[in-house]
Amino acid sequence: MLFEPPKYEWEATTTREALEYLQAAKDMIAAHMASLAPGTQGRMERERYTPIKLTLKLDLGPLVQCINDRRTVEALTADLDDLN
């Protein structure tokens, strides 16, 4: 029995979501590999040569902005502490 290959697209807006989606992708790949090659014998070798298409787009801009904002607040707080 043949089936259409599933295609997935996720868009995360938080770090937690991004990590959960990455884990979900890993779990889906593992599940499909288990269907292709049940058991563990030869699985690593099969994984090495089994084709798949994965596209990742990672924008760390919002996270870096949070880091920069925190550092700015810390610097301002330190400056205020120096004045007291």
C-alpha positions in Angstrom: 0.0 0.0 0.0 1.4 3.4 -1.0 0.8 6.6 0.7 1.5 10.3 0.0 4.5 11.6 1.9 3.5 14.0 4.6 4.9 17.5 4.6 5.0 19.6 7.7 5.6 23.3 8.3 5.8 24.8 11.7 6.3 28.4 12.8 7.4 29.0 16.4 7.1 32.3 18.2 8.8 31.3 21.4 11.9 29.4 22.3 9.9 26.7 23.9 7.8 26.2 20.7 11.0 26.1 18.6 12.5 23.4 20.8 9.3 21.4 20.8 9.0 21.5 17.0 12.6 20.4 16.6 11.9 17.5 18.9 8.8 16.7 17.0 10.7 16.6 13.7 13.3 14.3 15.2 10.6 12.0 16.5 8.8 11.9 13.1 12.1 11.0 11.3 12.8 8.3 13.8 9.2 6.9 13.5 9.5 6.8 9.7 12.9 5.2 9.9 11.5 2.5 12.2 8.9 1.8 9.6 11.5 1.6 6.9 14.0 -0.5 8.9 12.4 -2.1 12.0 14.9 -3.0 14.8 18.2 -1.4 15.4 20.5 -3.6 13.4 22.0 -1.5 10.5 19.9 1.5 11.4 22.8 4.0 11.6 24.1 2.8 8.3 20.6 3.2 6.7 20.2 6.6 8.2 23.4 7.7 6.7 22.2 7.0 3.1 18.4 7.4 3.3 17.3 10.6 1.5 15.1 13.2 3.2 14.5 16.8 2.6 14.7 19.2 5.6 14.8 22.9 5.4 15.4 25.0 8.5 15.1 28.8 8.7 16.3 30.1 12.0 16.0 33.8 12.9 17.6 34.5 16.3 17.0 38.3 15.9 14.2 38.4 18.5 16.2 36.4 21.0 19.3 38.5 20.5 17.2 41.6 21.0 16.0 40.2 24.4 19.7 39.6 25.3 20.6 43.2 24.3 17.7 44.6 26.2 18.6 42.7 29.3 22.2 43.9 29.1 21.1 47.5 28.6 18.9 47.3 31.7 21.7 45.7 33.7 24.1 48.5 32.6 21.6 51.2 33.5 21.0 49.6 36.9 24.7 49.4 37.5 25.1 53.1 36.6 22.3 54.0 39.0 23.9 52.0 41.7 27.2 53.8 41.2 25.3 57.1 41.7 24.0 56.0 45.1 
